[in-house]
Structures are given as C-alpha cells and as structure tokens.
Amino acid sequence: MRYSVRYDRYEMQQTYSSFEYLPILLADHGHAWTLACIREFNRHWSMALEGIQSDSTVPLRALLGDPSDAREQVLQLAVRYDL
C-alpha cells in the first residue's frame, strides 16, 4: 500500500477573455491539500482513494451572489484494471 500527501498553492489570472471590462473577476488563487492511498491487489487490479480540500478566492463568485472565498472538498475512489 502506498500513501501520498501533497500541498499546492496556485494562482490564475485570465489573460484573454471576451469579458474584458472586469478581467480581475476571472482571477483565482488559493491552496489545496491532497491525501491519497493506493493499493495494488495484483498485476491487473488496483484501487486509489483520494481526498482533496481546496481553499480558494474567486472574485467572480461575489458578482454571482456567493462569497468570494470557498472551501471545497472532494473524495473519490478509482478502481483500475490494466491489461
């Protein structure tokens, strides 16, 4: 069984868009934690469980009536079969 922990910081600025009057609204920045557990059962079968928590700020959310800051969480399970 393998385990993985990762921390990411990110920032995105839209460089071109038809939404040219308020380009700052298309920016995004934040950070995320990823935890994963991967298990190989045999030569063909493996499974991975991954959890991600991301804290981000997107000014466009405020224009849409939501808080610009958000915490998002994802938990996913992947089952893989290799030939």
HELIX and SHEET records of a PDB file:
HELIX    1   1 PRO A   23  LEU A   26  5                                   4    
HELIX    2   2 PRO A   59  LEU A   63  1                                   5    
SHEET    1   A 4 ARG A   2  MET A  12  0                                        
SHEET    2   A 4 ASP A  28  GLU A  40 -1                                        
SHEET    3   A 4 TRP A  45  THR A  57 -1                                        
SHEET    4   A 4 ASP A  69  TYR A  81 -1                                        
END                                                                             
